[in-house]
Amino acid sequence: MFTANKSNQGKSKRITAIGLLIASALGGFALLQVPVSAQKTPDVILYEGQNFTGRAIRLTKGVDSLGRFNNKTSSIKVLNNQRWQFWAKENKKGYSIVLSPGNYPSINLNNDIESLKGLK
């Protein structure tokens, strides 16, 4: 997907190919700016092994219990420009960490995550 950055009062906005197509269809008189974060579902991928190895699950919303994946997460990928909070206990209780978008080949809560949620 093509994206272009445009600065607007110090804030970075992204214009997608969809916005450019709409603008050209309207004769170039209008340009629709759609933030990439508004187009994609927030995602997080949890891996059993460090360095993104082993079984993995992809989540698009928070859960109160990871079920069979409880206490098995050793590495995480946080995607689509959203921060996520992870708890050591079910129902978002106990010690927690917040991760910004990025790749985490090892984590402080190694094999100790039971619940999580996306943050705005």
C-alpha positions, -999 to 999 in steps of 0.1 A, spaced: 0 0 0 13 34 -9 14 60 19 26 95 21 32 116 51 18 151 54 26 174 82 -3 194 96 5 218 125 32 194 138 10 163 136 19 137 111 -10 124 90 -9 95 64 -26 96 31 -34 62 16 -38 51 -20 -75 49 -14 -76 86 -6 -56 94 -37 -79 74 -59 -110 92 -45 -93 126 -51 -85 117 -87 -120 104 -93 -133 138 -81 -111 156 -106 -84 164 -81 -105 190 -63 -107 171 -30 -84 149 -11 -96 125 15 -72 119 43 -78 87 62 -54 79 90 -39 44 86 -48 36 122 -85 41 114 -83 17 85 -67 -13 102 -79 -33 131 -55 -31 161 -36 -63 163 -12 -80 186 6 -113 180 16 -134 210 43 -161 206 51 -190 229 89 -188 223 113 -159 225 123 -143 193 89 -150 177 91 -188 177 66 -215 185 28 -213 184 13 -179 180 -21 -163 183 -33 -130 168 -58 -109 187 -78 -78 175 -94 -70 209 -87 -74 245 -96 -106 265 -100 -113 302 -84 -147 298 -61 -162 271 -74 -197 280 -50 -223 268 -24 -196 260 -24 -183 296 12 -181 309 28 -191 276 37 -158 260 74 -152 256 75 -126 227 51 -101 213 45 -81 181 23 -50 186 9 -39 152 -12 -11 136 -1 19 158 -19 10 190 -5 4 225 -16 -27 244 -16 -34 282 -8 -70 294 -16 -84 329 -2 -113 348 -36 -124 360 -70 -130 344 -96 -102 343 -69 -76 339 -55 -79 374 -21 -81 389 12 -67 376 9 -52 341 31 -38 313 22 -14 285 38 -19 251 39 5 222 39 -6 186 69 -27 178 86 -61 181 95 -75 215 116 -107 212 115 -111 250 93 -95 276 93 -88 314 62 -109 319 77 -140 302 53 -169 304 31 -148 328 5 -131 307 -32 -140 312 -52 -110 300 -48 -79 278 -65 -50 261 -58 -24 235 -53 12 246 -63 43 228 
